[in-house]
Amino acid sequence: MTWDVHSRHGIWLPQIGWWLDAQFPVARSFVSHAHSDHIAAHRELLCSAGTARLMRARLPGRRIEHVLPFDHTERLTGDTAVTLYPAGHILGSAQCLLAHDRHGTLLYTGDFNLRPAPAAEPCAPPRAGVLIMETTFGLPRYVFPPVEQVLAAVGDFCRAALADGVTPVLFGYSLGKSQEILQGLAASGLPFMLHPQTFKLTQVYEELGVTFPPYRAFAASAAAGSVVICPPQSKRSTFLQGLPRRRTAALTGWAVDPGAVYRYQCDAVFPLSDHADFPDLLAFVDRVQPRLVYTIHGFAREFARTLRARGLEAWALGTDNQLEFGLSP
């Protein structure tokens, strides 16, 4: 027997009665991390300690929480054991390894990142027979430069803006990306101001033991001379209207795409991502050594095709899979 895997706004595993990252309230779901597209008001959930704390900050309410330390195995059901491993995406992000008495092992990655991230636990992929992996950047053109190189360029951007008498504004999601930017620029000596939501979640990070360079809550009247970190904003947003003299930059893996600076309506883009790029997606599969791979998110169909070309059984979930046929002369 093998695992019965269903994809519909999350992953449903009927053999054990649990969801993986269900996007709507369900009875029981594993939650890989606290980004808004991976959480919902479930009655019962399984997650890491970091995710549990961040969820309480983002989604108040009563629920049953099974908080599992990394690398610690417990029984999830009578015939299934579960172990969580760091995913390297944001603080608390976890991969879920299920070991069933009859079906074998299944690893669900959630969002993951093999490169060291300054404000997240290092990714630690275990081996598994079946792998369900996110493939956001599953095309060969998505190859990211070294993080240190990107952050050095961001620091130069900020110093040039300040020298010109304008406020540098860095766009990054309030949870995860903003903390990575702040931590990554710690050695720059730059002064930082944080959007209110970013400020709140950065304080939660500090409660969980992450240290940052000095920062202040955003105040438009005192922003001159500081680097402002905030979620992506429209040019017409009230927040940006409070900064008439500004220079904006988006920090995202999509910066690799031509025209990204226009897509994000900003002055510059930098390829800093908390997802794995194409080479790291391949490296991840090599480390897990599965016999069967299911791909989800992003370029799932294309990456599954790449894996099949490498001799591995792979299928994109939630979409049609176009099979490749060789042509005889």
Buried (B, 14 or more C-beta within 10 A) or exposed (E): EBBEBEBEEBBBBEBBEBBBBBBEEBEBBBBBBBBEEBBBEBEEBBBBBBBBBBBBBBBEEEBEBBBBEBEEEEEBBEEBBBBBBBBBBBBBBBBBBBBBEEBBBBBBBBBBBBBEBBBBBEBBBEEBBBBBBBBBBBBBEBEBEEBEEBBBBBBEBBBEBBEEEBBBBBBBBBBBBBBBBBBBBBEBEBBBBBBEBBBBBBBBBEEBEBEBBEBEBBEBEEBEEBBBBBBBBEEEEEBBEBBEEBBBBBBBBBBBBEEBBEBBBBBBBBBBBBBBBBBBBBBBBEEBEBEBBBBBBBBBBBBBBBBBEEEBEBBBBBEEBEEEEEEEE
